[in-house]
Amino acid sequence: MKLFAKTDVGRKREVNQDFVYVTDRPVGPFPNLLVVADGMGGHKAGDFASKYTVKILHRELEATTLDDPEEILTKVVEVANHELIKAAQSDVKLEGMGTTLVAATVIGNTLHFANVGDSRLYLINDKIQQISKDHSLVEEMVRLGGIKAEEAKNHPDKNIITRAIGVKEEVGADIYEYHLKKGDIILMCTDGLSNMIEDEDMFDIVKGARDIVEAVLMLIEKANSNGGRDNIGVVMAEPLADEVSE
């Protein structure tokens, strides 16, 4: 597996509240781990929220006795949620903090991941496909037919998310399982990327890059050149890069 991850503060923000983590070494029962988190909260609270959530996630994976990926992801996200709430209650400066989360692992040819919030997971091969579903107000409006998908892109309420880690006792993570094929590229990102670049442009950049390192750097550069209104967090992986096609 080839992995690369990077964050950038962007052009408008002073604090980077995005946090990314990747490893191709085992973390508990998972043979690898890919995480992107977009923190929210005043001053340093969002910065703390994203990092602390990933820290708890890692700790819980190392300690788990479960063996089913769906059960594991559900449980570790629940614990991270409760721990973040507890941390906010113990420090007035952290009140109101939260974070989005996409946490993924590839076991064999299967991608397993959990999603809370509006950070995204895309699969890229001969097209780009958003596999995760945004937990956002405008996405709910699209699903209910209130607005069209094209209108959601620049809707004034676009940044209002309906689920996050550390906000409510019940977190409600979506858990996904997806069969991968040779040539698939995983792209995980915060909305600082997806709000600044159209999906089709992301596809063109990734396909035009020499490797995933260049692709990540080019995506961040493009998001900044388009305005860089938010922090930018990007994780990219070629999970079956060393595999022989079935």
C-alpha positions as a printed Julia matrix, in Angstrom:
246×3 Matrix{Float64}:
   0.0     0.0     0.0
   1.22    3.48   -0.89
   0.17    6.27    1.47
   0.6    10.02    1.75
  -1.12   12.64    3.9
  -0.74   16.38    4.45
  -2.55   19.36    5.91
  -2.28   23.05    5.1
  -3.6    26.04    7.04
  -4.99   27.61    3.86
  -5.05   31.29    2.94
  -7.61   32.69    5.41
  -7.17   30.88    8.75
  -4.54   31.42   11.43
  -4.91   28.04   13.18
  -4.87   24.65   11.45
  -7.72   22.57   12.91
  -7.38   19.75   10.39
  -5.48   16.63   11.43
  -4.49   13.63    9.31
  -2.87   10.32   10.22
  -1.77    7.36    8.1
   0.21    4.21    8.76
   0.72    1.0     6.78
   1.63   -0.83   10.0
  -0.91   -2.71   12.13
  -2.93   -0.79   14.7
  -4.61   -3.42   16.87
  -6.53   -5.75   14.54
  -6.32   -3.33   11.59
  -3.37   -3.9     9.2
  -3.29   -0.16    8.37
  -5.08    3.02    9.32
  -6.07    6.22    7.48
  -7.73    9.11    9.3
  -8.83   12.64    8.5
 -10.44   14.96   11.07
 -11.66   18.55   10.78
 -11.88   20.2    14.2
 -14.24   22.99   15.16
 -14.42   25.27   18.15
 -13.06   28.6    19.33
  -9.36   29.43   19.33
  -7.41   26.19   19.92
 -10.41   23.96   20.73
 -10.87   22.63   17.2
  -7.15   21.98   16.91
  -7.31   19.95   20.15
 -10.51   18.13   19.11
  -9.16   16.68   15.86
  -5.83   15.56   17.34
  -7.32   14.16   20.55
  -9.99   12.2    18.68
  -7.35   10.51   16.51
  -5.26    9.79   19.63
  -8.23    8.1    21.36
  -9.12    6.22   18.18
  -5.58    4.84   17.97
  -5.56    3.91   21.66
  -8.89    2.09   21.45
  -7.86    0.16   18.33
  -4.73   -1.04   20.11
  -6.81   -2.22   23.07
  -9.85   -3.74   21.37
 -10.7    -7.44   21.7
 -13.29   -7.29   18.92
 -12.54   -8.78   15.51
 -15.37   -7.63   13.23
 -14.32   -4.4    11.4
 -17.82   -2.88   11.56
 -18.14   -3.55   15.28
 -14.62   -2.24   15.9
 -15.2     1.01   14.01
 -18.57    1.57   15.68
 -17.11    1.01   19.15
 -13.93    3.08   18.81
 -15.85    6.02   17.35
 -18.33    5.85   20.25
 -15.49    5.88   22.78
 -13.74    8.78   21.0
 -17.02   10.71   21.08
 -17.5    10.17   24.81
 -13.87   11.01   25.59
 -14.07   14.26   23.63
 -17.26   15.26   25.44
 -15.56   14.49   28.76
 -12.51   16.58   27.82
 -14.75   19.54   26.88
 -16.55   19.32   30.23
 -13.25   19.43   32.12
 -11.88   22.6    30.51
 -13.93   25.73   29.85
 -11.61   26.69   26.96
 -12.63   23.48   25.15
 -16.4    23.93   25.53
 -18.33   23.53   22.28
 -15.53   21.76   20.43
 -16.1    18.91   18.01
 -14.63   17.3    14.94
 -15.57   15.48   11.78
 -13.98   12.08   11.28
 -13.28    9.65    8.49
 -11.37    6.58    9.68
 -10.51    3.79    7.25
  -8.64    0.53    6.94
  -8.03   -1.84    4.03
  -8.19   -5.54    4.89
  -7.32   -7.69    1.89
  -9.3    -6.19   -0.98
 -11.96   -4.63    1.25
 -12.15   -1.03    2.4
 -13.84   -0.49    5.76
 -14.47    3.02    7.03
 -16.48    5.14    9.45
 -17.75    8.63    8.69
 -19.1    11.4    10.93
 -19.6    14.91    9.55
 -18.81   16.39    6.14
 -15.24   15.27    5.55
 -15.23   12.88    2.61
 -13.93    9.65    1.18
 -13.7     9.35   -2.59
 -12.69    6.4    -4.76
 -10.87    7.26   -7.97
 -10.26    4.88  -10.86
 -11.73    5.57  -14.3
 -13.99    8.12  -12.56
 -14.29    9.88   -9.2
 -16.99    8.7    -6.82
 -17.83   10.06   -3.38
 -18.48    6.97   -1.25
 -19.19    8.74    2.04
 -22.34   10.79    2.61
 -22.08   14.28    4.1
 -23.79   14.81    7.43
 -24.68   18.4     6.62
 -27.79   20.54    6.51
 -27.59   21.14    2.76
 -27.07   17.43    2.06
 -30.24   16.69    4.05
 -32.02   19.35    1.98
 -30.8    17.68   -1.23
 -31.97   14.26   -0.03
 -35.4    15.65    0.86
 -35.68   17.41   -2.51
 -35.58   20.93   -1.05
 -32.67   22.0    -3.23
 -30.78   20.55   -6.18
 -27.28   19.09   -5.8
 -25.83   21.93   -7.9
 -27.33   24.51   -5.51
 -25.75   22.82   -2.48
 -22.22   23.73   -3.59
 -22.59   27.43   -2.82
 -25.5    27.38   -0.37
 -25.1    29.87    2.54
 -25.72   27.07    5.08
 -23.16   24.74    3.51
 -20.92   24.66    6.58
 -23.64   23.59    9.02
 -23.03   19.94    9.86
 -25.65   17.68   11.44
 -23.3    15.18   13.07
 -19.88   15.53   14.68
 -17.67   13.84   17.24
 -17.95   15.41   20.7
 -21.3    17.17   20.3
 -24.0    14.67   21.37
 -23.93   11.53   23.5
 -25.07    9.45   20.5
 -22.69   10.03   17.6
 -24.35    7.94   14.84
 -21.35    7.07   12.66
 -22.02    5.66    9.21
 -20.02    2.47    8.62
 -19.14    1.37    5.08
 -17.65   -1.69    3.42
 -16.45   -1.5    -0.17
 -14.73   -4.06   -2.41
 -11.64   -2.58   -4.04
 -10.22   -3.38   -7.44
  -6.79   -2.92   -8.98
  -6.1     0.73   -9.76
  -8.43    2.18   -7.13
  -7.12    5.27   -5.35
  -8.58    6.34   -2.0
  -8.88   10.1    -1.45
  -9.98   11.34    1.96
 -10.29   15.06    2.64
 -11.77   17.82    4.75
 -14.2    20.33    3.26
 -11.31   22.76    2.86
 -10.48   20.72   -0.23
 -13.92   19.59   -1.44
 -15.43   23.09   -1.11
 -12.61   24.66   -3.12
 -12.24   22.19   -6.0
 -14.91   20.54   -8.15
 -14.87   16.73   -8.09
 -14.03   16.58  -11.8
 -11.02   18.86  -11.27
  -9.84   16.65   -8.4
 -10.04   13.67  -10.74
  -8.01   15.45  -13.43
  -5.33   16.5   -10.93
  -4.97   13.0    -9.45
  -4.86   11.36  -12.87
  -2.36   13.92  -14.16
   0.05   13.55  -11.26
   3.12   11.3   -11.35
   2.28    9.72   -8.0
   0.06   10.23   -4.95
   2.59   12.55   -3.27
   2.51   14.94   -6.2
  -1.27   14.56   -6.41
  -1.78   15.6    -2.76
   0.55   18.59   -3.12
  -1.17   19.66   -6.35
  -4.63   19.35   -4.77
  -3.59   21.57   -1.85
  -2.0    24.08   -4.21
  -5.18   24.2    -6.32
  -7.43   24.66   -3.25
  -5.24   27.57   -2.15
  -5.13   29.12   -5.6
  -8.95   28.92   -5.66
  -9.08   30.97   -2.46
  -7.96   28.62    0.34
 -10.87   29.73    2.56
 -10.36   26.91    5.08
  -7.74   24.5     6.4
  -7.03   21.7     3.93
  -6.54   18.08    5.0
  -5.82   15.34    2.46
  -5.1    11.61    2.73
  -4.39    9.53   -0.35
  -3.7     5.82   -0.75
  -3.15    3.23   -3.44
  -4.31    0.2    -1.47
  -3.65   -2.44   -4.11
  -0.57   -0.83   -5.67
   1.54   -3.93   -5.06
  -1.19   -6.5    -5.7
  -1.72   -8.69   -8.74
  -5.16   -8.32  -10.31
  -7.6   -11.09   -9.56
